């Protein structure tokens, strides 16, 4: 989602419960996919399994046909950052795979992502995954009432860069709830100003996208898949969280 400046409408208890239900399905699905991923399977097979899982729970894959996206999940391999289209690619030992999932249930949304190793991966790739996931939780720690978006952004960026990696700047996190993408934008890097003030009842998706090399990215000819310009690997972790007074609730954590 591109950067904008508006405030998200606060969610009431009923709306939060619907978002919690959709988010729970997202979290359960990511756990399931992590269990069945192994070398030799295709990303298209994973997409089929994901859609079956979502529909069996009375929900709808939020990404399917969203602005024309042709699949139920995003599968981004190695230098692919986000929005990878599942297909015939067969996962192999040493790959890293980012899976981004959105679910809509009763008109409300949950959104999360993980990056997983395929078999054994290099120590550098292990560090990339570890740092990206830790950066997510450092951002979440700052998602409390009275803080500003910039508190999340700075926590993520400073940790990532202190570990020798870079943060993607062309894409950011976002509000989520009644729509898949809502205000406010949640950058993973410091911007001018402090960003929107965080208030209890806001539901946001925090999602650091971290590159092993430079932050520059580009979109492939399929008009969806975002890749690193230098060809180095990238990791992506995301949770939908509920902003509260003292500690955010991670809605997509199972």
C-alpha positions in Angstrom: 0.0 0.0 0.0 1.3 3.5 -0.9 1.7 6.2 1.6 -1.2 8.5 2.5 -2.2 10.7 5.4 -5.5 10.0 7.0 -6.7 8.6 10.3 -8.3 5.1 10.6 -11.8 4.8 12.0 -11.6 3.2 15.4 -13.2 -0.3 15.6 -15.9 -1.1 18.2 -15.9 -4.4 20.1 -18.2 -6.2 17.6 -16.0 -5.2 14.7 -12.8 -6.2 16.6 -14.3 -9.7 17.2 -15.0 -10.1 13.5 -11.4 -9.0 12.6 -10.1 -11.4 15.3 -12.0 -14.3 13.7 -10.6 -13.6 10.2 -7.1 -13.1 11.7 -7.3 -16.4 13.6 -7.9 -18.2 10.3 -4.9 -16.4 8.8 -2.7 -17.5 11.7 -3.9 -21.1 11.6 -3.4 -21.3 7.8 0.2 -20.1 8.1 0.9 -22.7 10.7 -0.6 -25.4 8.4 1.3 -24.2 5.4 4.6 -24.2 7.4 4.0 -27.8 8.2 3.4 -29.0 4.7 6.1 -27.0 2.9 9.1 -29.0 1.7 11.5 -29.2 -1.2 9.8 -30.5 -4.4 6.3 -29.0 -4.0 5.1 -26.2 -6.2 3.9 -22.8 -5.1 0.7 -23.4 -7.1 0.0 -26.5 -5.0 0.5 -24.5 -1.8 -2.0 -21.9 -3.2 -4.6 -24.7 -3.8 -4.2 -26.0 -0.3 -4.5 -22.5 1.2 -7.7 -21.8 -0.6 -9.2 -25.1 0.5 -8.3 -24.4 4.1 -9.8 -20.9 4.0 -13.1 -22.0 2.4 -13.5 -24.9 4.8 -13.6 -22.4 7.6 -16.4 -20.4 5.9 -14.1 -17.6 4.9 -12.9 -16.1 1.6 -9.3 -15.7 0.3 -9.0 -11.9 0.4 -6.2 -11.7 -2.2 -8.1 -13.7 -4.9 -9.1 -11.2 -7.6 -8.0 -8.3 -5.5 -7.2 -5.7 -8.1 -6.9 -8.7 -10.5 -4.5 -10.8 -8.4 -5.0 -14.3 -9.7 -4.3 -16.4 -6.6 -5.3 -16.9 -2.9 -1.9 -16.3 -1.4 1.3 -14.5 -2.4 4.4 -16.8 -2.7 7.7 -14.9 -3.0 10.9 -16.9 -3.4 14.4 -15.7 -2.7 14.9 -12.3 -4.3 11.1 -11.8 -4.7 10.0 -9.4 -2.0 6.2 -9.5 -2.1 3.3 -10.2 -4.4 4.8 -13.3 -6.0 2.2 -15.3 -8.0 1.9 -19.0 -7.1 2.5 -21.3 -10.1 4.8 -24.0 -11.4 7.9 -23.1 -9.5 9.1 -26.1 -7.6 10.7 -25.3 -4.2 14.2 -26.5 -3.7 16.7 -26.9 -0.8 18.2 -23.6 0.1 15.3 -21.4 -1.0 13.5 -19.0 1.3 9.8 -18.6 0.7 7.6 -15.7 1.9 3.9 -16.4 2.2 1.5 -13.6 2.5 -2.2 -14.4 3.4 -5.3 -12.4 3.6 -8.7 -13.7 4.8 -12.1 -12.1 4.7 -14.9 -13.4 7.0 -18.2 -11.7 7.6 -17.0 -8.6 5.8 -13.8 -8.1 7.9 -10.2 -8.9 7.2 -7.0 -10.3 8.7 -3.6 -10.2 7.0 -0.2 -11.8 7.9 3.0 -13.1 6.4 5.9 -15.4 7.2 9.2 -16.3 5.5 10.2 -19.9 5.8 13.4 -21.8 5.0 13.2 -24.7 2.5 15.4 -27.4 3.9 18.8 -26.2 4.9 19.6 -22.6 4.2 22.8 -20.5 4.6 23.7 -18.8 7.8 23.3 -15.4 6.2 19.7 -16.3 5.1 19.0 -17.6 8.6 20.1 -14.3 10.0 17.9 -12.4 7.4 14.8 -14.3 8.6 15.7 -13.9 12.2 16.3 -10.2 12.0 13.2 -9.5 9.9 10.9 -11.4 12.4 12.5 -9.7 15.4 12.1 -6.3 13.7 8.4 -7.1 13.3 8.0 -7.7 17.1 10.0 -4.6 17.9 7.6 -2.7 15.8 4.6 -4.3 17.5 6.0 -3.4 20.9 5.5 0.2 20.0 1.9 -0.2 18.7 0.3 1.2 21.8 -2.1 4.0 22.5 -0.5 7.5 22.5 2.5 6.5 20.4 2.8 7.6 16.8 3.4 5.5 13.6 6.9 6.8 13.6 7.6 4.9 16.8 6.9 1.6 15.0 8.9 2.7 11.9 12.0 3.8 13.8 12.1 0.6 15.9 12.0 -1.5 12.8 14.5 0.5 10.7 17.1 0.9 13.4 17.1 -2.8 14.3 17.3 -3.9 10.7 20.1 -1.5 9.7 22.1 -2.3 12.8 22.2 -5.9 11.6 23.6 -4.9 8.2 20.3 -5.2 6.2 18.0 -2.7 4.5 14.3 -1.9 4.7 12.2 -1.7 1.5 10.8 1.8 1.1 8.4 1.4 -1.9 5.8 -0.6 0.1 4.6 -0.2 3.7 2.2 -1.6 6.2 -1.4 -0.4 6.6 -4.6 -0.3 8.5 -6.8 -3.3 8.1 -10.3 -4.2 9.1 -13.4 -3.4 7.1 -11.1 -3.3 4.1 -7.9 -5.2 3.3 -6.0 -1.9 3.1 -7.0 1.0 5.2 -5.4 4.1 6.7 -3.0 4.8 8.2 0.2 3.7 6.2 2.8 2.1 8.5 6.2 2.6 7.0 9.1 0.5 8.1 11.4 3.5 8.0 11.6 7.0 9.3 9.7 9.6 7.3 9.1 13.4 7.7 6.8 14.0 10.7 5.7 11.5 13.3 2.8 9.9 11.3 -0.7 9.2 12.7 -1.2 9.0 16.4 -2.0 5.5 17.5 -5.3 5.0 19.5 -6.8 2.1 21.2 -9.2 0.3 18.9 -7.1 0.8 15.7 -6.3 -2.4 13.8 -3.1 -2.3 11.7 -0.9 -4.6 9.7 2.8 -4.2 10.5 5.0 -5.8 7.9 8.7 -5.3 7.6 10.1 -6.2 4.2 13.9 -6.6 4.6 16.5 -7.0 1.9 19.9 -8.6 2.3 21.4 -6.0 0.0 20.2 -2.6 -1.0 16.6 -1.4 -0.5 15.8 -0.8 -4.2 13.1 -3.0 -5.7 11.2 -3.2 -9.0 8.1 -4.9 -10.4 8.5 -7.8 -12.8 6.8 -8.1 -16.2 3.8 -9.9 -14.6 2.9 -6.5 -13.1 2.8 -8.0 -9.6 6.0 -9.7 -8.4 8.3 -7.2 -6.6 12.0 -8.2 -6.7 15.2 -6.8 -5.3 17.1 -4.8 -8.0 20.5 -6.3 -6.9 19.1 -9.9 -7.0 19.8 -10.5 -3.3 17.3 -12.2 -1.1 14.5 -10.6 0.8 12.3 -11.6 3.8 8.8 -10.5 4.9 7.0 -11.0 8.2 3.6 -9.5 9.1 0.9 -9.5 11.8 -2.4 -7.9 12.2 -2.5 -6.2 15.6 -5.0 -4.4 17.8 -3.7 -1.2 19.3 -4.4 -1.1 23.1 -3.3 1.0 26.0 -0.4 -0.9 27.3 0.4 -3.8 24.9 -0.9 -4.5 21.4 -2.9 -7.7 20.8 -1.5 -9.8 17.9 -4.6 -11.0 16.2 -2.9 -13.3 13.7 -0.8 -15.1 16.3 -2.0 -18.6 17.0 
